């Protein structure tokens, strides 16, 4: 997909966000959509790690929660304005993840997943016990200023505005990821993922690019954490727990990680089952579990992969009919 086409699709996606905002009848439903979009960004971070490195992380909630705690601590201590705190927190997460990645990306397969789980749970326990700094198990409120980027907080926190902010950030993050993955960096990391030994043989240094992908995925997850902290004005150790990482990984699996839009689709499907069907079905998560099993068995590349195959099959059948007609 060319960059121009990607840009055009991004503009269409922004228009789709405006349409959703206008057509959604209630503020509570719009709030649910906002939460789904935030977790879609989280899932994009987990998905890019799986796509480019072929690695599964059970500890990415570390960066989701760390972004919220970073904003909360900086704003509480008054070190800098919120406009500066956001990039500082994201850069800090990127640097931290890169340093961690230099160590853990050397470990293959399930051992990598267990390492991410151990690191994430260690930070979770630290957050629950550092009561003076983080509020401990009770969490901490985030004192956002009355104006952010020159706009009143009261206006930014309106459900429609907050949804459009989250949706716009999601579209921009997706565009940037697609652009990055089309560069030489994306090709190198795919080559390393497919055959690391051969990549080393032709002179590619493998550890640094893999750590860079890990850092990129952490920063994307941190973006979701910043948005979540603004949406709720609160952060707790629960946002660091491994179960949050596991749920997001399920979103990626259901949607499909081989396409950029897959994690987004998975997040939307999850929240449809959780919130919308939850009003009508007592065991909505059991239905989501059944959907997950069906996806794994019948379409390992997720819902997006299944839809792509259906379109290809339809176009092939249409081409055959056209050819037979002549």
Secondary structure in CASP SS format (residue, H / E / C, confidence):
PFRMAT SS
TARGET T0000
AUTHOR 0000-0000-0000
METHOD secondary structure of the structure
MODEL  1
X C 1.00
X C 1.00
X H 1.00
X H 1.00
X H 1.00
X H 1.00
X H 1.00
X H 1.00
X H 1.00
X H 1.00
X H 1.00
X H 1.00
X H 1.00
X H 1.00
X H 1.00
X H 1.00
X H 1.00
X H 1.00
X H 1.00
X H 1.00
X H 1.00
X H 1.00
X H 1.00
X C 1.00
X C 1.00
X C 1.00
X H 1.00
X H 1.00
X H 1.00
X H 1.00
X H 1.00
X H 1.00
X H 1.00
X H 1.00
X H 1.00
X H 1.00
X H 1.00
X H 1.00
X H 1.00
X H 1.00
X H 1.00
X H 1.00
X H 1.00
X H 1.00
X H 1.00
X H 1.00
X H 1.00
X H 1.00
X H 1.00
X H 1.00
X H 1.00
X H 1.00
X H 1.00
X C 1.00
X C 1.00
X C 1.00
X C 1.00
X C 1.00
X C 1.00
X C 1.00
X H 1.00
X H 1.00
X H 1.00
X H 1.00
X H 1.00
X H 1.00
X H 1.00
X H 1.00
X H 1.00
X H 1.00
X H 1.00
X H 1.00
X H 1.00
X H 1.00
X H 1.00
X H 1.00
X H 1.00
X C 1.00
X C 1.00
X C 1.00
X C 1.00
X H 1.00
X H 1.00
X H 1.00
X H 1.00
X H 1.00
X H 1.00
X H 1.00
X H 1.00
X H 1.00
X H 1.00
X H 1.00
X H 1.00
X H 1.00
X H 1.00
X H 1.00
X H 1.00
X H 1.00
X H 1.00
X H 1.00
X H 1.00
X H 1.00
X H 1.00
X H 1.00
X C 1.00
X C 1.00
X C 1.00
X C 1.00
X H 1.00
X H 1.00
X H 1.00
X H 1.00
X H 1.00
X H 1.00
X H 1.00
X H 1.00
X H 1.00
X H 1.00
X H 1.00
X H 1.00
X H 1.00
X H 1.00
X H 1.00
X H 1.00
X H 1.00
X H 1.00
X H 1.00
X H 1.00
X H 1.00
X C 1.00
X H 1.00
X H 1.00
X H 1.00
X H 1.00
X C 1.00
X H 1.00
X H 1.00
X H 1.00
X C 1.00
X E 1.00
X E 1.00
X C 1.00
X C 1.00
X C 1.00
X C 1.00
X C 1.00
X E 1.00
X E 1.00
X C 1.00
X C 1.00
X E 1.00
X E 1.00
X H 1.00
X H 1.00
X H 1.00
X H 1.00
X C 1.00
X C 1.00
X H 1.00
X H 1.00
X H 1.00
X H 1.00
X H 1.00
X H 1.00
X H 1.00
X H 1.00
X H 1.00
X H 1.00
X H 1.00
X H 1.00
X H 1.00
X H 1.00
X H 1.00
X H 1.00
X H 1.00
X H 1.00
X H 1.00
X H 1.00
X H 1.00
X H 1.00
X H 1.00
X H 1.00
X C 1.00
X H 1.00
X H 1.00
X H 1.00
X H 1.00
X H 1.00
X H 1.00
X H 1.00
X H 1.00
X H 1.00
X H 1.00
X H 1.00
X C 1.00
X H 1.00
X H 1.00
X H 1.00
X H 1.00
X H 1.00
X H 1.00
X C 1.00
X C 1.00
X C 1.00
X C 1.00
X H 1.00
X H 1.00
X H 1.00
X H 1.00
X H 1.00
X H 1.00
X H 1.00
X H 1.00
X H 1.00
X H 1.00
X H 1.00
X H 1.00
X H 1.00
X H 1.00
X H 1.00
X H 1.00
X H 1.00
X H 1.00
X H 1.00
X H 1.00
X H 1.00
X H 1.00
X H 1.00
X H 1.00
X H 1.00
X H 1.00
X H 1.00
X C 1.00
X E 1.00
X E 1.00
X C 1.00
X H 1.00
X H 1.00
X H 1.00
X H 1.00
X C 1.00
X H 1.00
X H 1.00
X H 1.00
X H 1.00
X H 1.00
X H 1.00
X H 1.00
X H 1.00
X H 1.00
X H 1.00
X H 1.00
X H 1.00
X H 1.00
X H 1.00
X C 1.00
X C 1.00
X C 1.00
X C 1.00
X C 1.00
X C 1.00
X H 1.00
X H 1.00
X H 1.00
X H 1.00
X H 1.00
X H 1.00
X H 1.00
X H 1.00
X H 1.00
X H 1.00
X H 1.00
X H 1.00
X H 1.00
X H 1.00
X H 1.00
X H 1.00
X H 1.00
X H 1.00
X C 1.00
X C 1.00
X C 1.00
X C 1.00
X H 1.00
X H 1.00
X H 1.00
X H 1.00
X H 1.00
X H 1.00
X H 1.00
X H 1.00
X H 1.00
X H 1.00
X H 1.00
X H 1.00
X H 1.00
X H 1.00
X H 1.00
X C 1.00
X C 1.00
X C 1.00
X H 1.00
X H 1.00
X H 1.00
X H 1.00
X H 1.00
X H 1.00
X H 1.00
X H 1.00
X H 1.00
X H 1.00
X H 1.00
X H 1.00
X H 1.00
X H 1.00
X H 1.00
X H 1.00
X H 1.00
X H 1.00
X H 1.00
X H 1.00
X H 1.00
X H 1.00
X H 1.00
X H 1.00
X C 1.00
END
